Amino acid sequence: MNKLKYLLLIVVMVGLACTPKVSETVVEAPPPPVVEKPKVNNPCLTLDELSPGANDEVSTAYVLYKDLVKAQKYDEAFPLWKKAYYGAPAANGSIKYQFEDGIKIYKFFYERSTVAAEKEAFLDTIMAIYDKRVECFGEPAYVAGRKAFDQYYYYYEHSDPDETYALFKEAVDGKGEKVDYFVINPFVKLLSDKIVAEDISLEEGRQYATALLSAINYGTASGKNKEAWDIINAYAPARLENLEGIEGLYDCRYYEDKYLTLMRANPTDCETINRTYSRLLWGGCDKASASVTEAAQAKQTNCYTPPPPDGPLKRAYNAYTEGRYKEAVQLFDEFIASTDDVAKKAKYALLNAKIYYGDIKNYPKSRQYARQAAQYDPNSGEPYLLIGKLYASSGPLCGPGTGWDSQVVTWPAIDKWIKAKKDPATAAEASKLINTYTQYMPKKEDIFQRSIKAGSSFKVGCWINETTTVRTAN
């Protein structure tokens, strides 16, 4: 029996030895890698930095207040916005609408309030929200432009114009020709006023006028925001061009870029050639420079006229031709005072009016001389043609270039051209101008909104300051 057990044990051991071996080791799969959210590099507190409970609470406030702001329920939105904004001012580290929404809410409070101190406090908070945006997301030049824009259009009663001007400068300094389009028109207005009032130096005026012109060219050429740039081009270039009457503001390069281009496009037009020559000298270009030489040769080839005999008229014409406009006006005045020829008085008074219009860019003085010319020659339509052009060109001076304030100037302009039609010599041009500018008059709905009736009297302010007749374009 023992022998049998022994034999069975040997058989089992042999069988085990002949069986292929199978590994019993189980290799576990490695744990999935832990994917960490990239840390948002923002100096302001973000939602991810809050505790889970606080994160839920603040995130919910962000969602709830946003819907209320969209519905313009600002009073209801305000406490939720405060919880969101002060809980995590940088939100997820990329969105910025919390700043815009806070500004909307406080702007609503500002406009609703009737207490000066309260309005000023709301405005201070708005500016602080802008500052916080810069702290969290940078873009100081953009924000400076936004601040200035808001101060200029919405909060001017409680804003310092010099501070607004400085903010516009900061925006232009920071972004150059790529400055945001909404900066251009209001800054052009402030800059022009300061230049004319001599509140800033010619060097500063030239720096920013030139920078704004570059920005207009760049923005227009970009093809973006076309509607906005159309509005800008209806106002800013004309306003900046009016500053050409300030001697020394623009340099020779400015006049070369502008007037040589015009002359080359109209190589036989004497009015353009003569203006180019005188404007180059007015701008300080050297008589021996290539640009002045080119204009002088064009004058000699296409526009030669025998000089007047020696005397005050010759000196006046020489001064005008060489860009000494104010001296020319003074010399023409002396001639007007010295002659008894009424026709000549009218002629040179009108010439002075044209110098003030086209060269010195002083519209009130131009009108003064045109009225003087009309007194000397009551039957001439020329003075009324010019005064009408002065008024029609005043859209950018009396308004933003478009809209009501810029449109109503067409009414007194047409009044003058109607007078000019009485003179056969100017009737055709007057009719053409009337037909052209009728389309720019306000429309029926514009006067209806202001409770004004067509055919009624209306006083146009600005420098024009004349009573006219209400008309509509349709």
C-alpha positions, 0 to 999 in steps of 0.5 A: 500500500505504501508502495502504491502511494509512492508510485502515485506521487511520482506520477503526479510530480512527473505530470507537473514537470511536463506541464507548460508554465503560465505566469500568474503575475498580473501587471496593473495599468498605470494610473492616468496622468493628473492633468492640471489646469494651467495657472492663469497668469493674472495679478487679480483674483480669479475664480480658480483661486477661490475655495470650492464653496466661494467659487460656486457662489461667485460663479453663480453671481456672474451668471445671474447678474449678466442676465439682469444687465442684458435686461437693463435691470441695473438695480437688481443686477448691482448687488450680484455684480458686486459679489461677482466683481469683488469676489473674483475681479478677473473672473476666469482670467480672460473675460473682461465684460465684468468691467464693462457691465460695472461701468454700465451700472454706474453710468445708469446711477450717474444719469439718474442722480440729480445730486452733484456730489453723488454724480461725482462719486459715481464717476470716480467709481467708473474711473476706478473700474477702468483702473482695475481693468488695467491692473488685471488685463493691461491695455493702458492706452486703450483704457485711457482712450475709453476714459477720455471718450466717456469723459468727453461725451457723458461726464463732461459736467464733472470732468476736467477738460485738461485731464480728458485731453491728457488721456487722449494724448496717452491713448495716441502715445500708446498706440500711434497710428493704430489708435482706436477709432473712437479717440479720433473725432473728440481728440481732434476737437479738443486739440484744435481748440487748444491750438487756436486758443494757444493753450499748447505749443505749436510743437505739441500741436504739430505732433498730435495733429500729424499723428491723428492724420496718420491714424486716419490714413491707417484706419481708413486703409485697413478696411475695418469699421468702415462706417466709423471711419466714414464718420471720422472722415466727414469731420476730422480731416477738414477740422485739421485742415482748418489749422493750416491757417496757423503759421508754423503749425504744419511743417514743409513735409506736410505741405509737400505731401498734400499740395504737390500731390494735388498739383501733379494730379492737376498739372495745368490748373493754375489755381491749384499750381498757384496755391501749391507754390504759396502753400509750400512757402507758407509751410517754410519750404526753402525756395531752393528746395526741389518741391518749390522749384517744381511748383515754380516751374509749373507756374512759369510754364502754365500760369504766367501773368504779367506782374502789375506795375510797381506799387502797393498792388505789386507788393501785395501780390508778391506777398500773397504768391510767396505765402505771406498771407497776412502781409498780403491782406494788409497791403491789399487793405492799404490799396483799398483805402487809397483808391476811389475806384469802387470796382477795385475796392470790391475786387480786392476786398473779395480777394482778401475774403478768399485769402481768409477762406482758402489760406488763413482759414479764418471764416468770420474774417472771410465773411467780413471781407465778403460783406465789404465787397458786397457793399462796394458792388451790390449787384455782384453774386461773387460775395454771396457765392463765397459766403455760402461756401463758408457756411456749407464748409462749416459742418465740421466746425459747428457739429461732428461733420454729420447729423443735425448741427452739421446739416443745418448750416446748409440752410443759410448757405442756400440763402446766400446762393439764392442771392448769387443766382440774381447775378447772371455771372454767378447764376449757373454756379449758384444753381449747381451748389444749391442742387448739390447741397440740398441733399445734405439738408435735414430730412422731414423726420429730423425736423419733426422730432424737434417739433420744427415745421418746414418754412418756419424760421430757425436761427443757426448758431455757431459762428454763423449766427444767422436766421434762416428758413427751415427746409428738408431734403425730402 
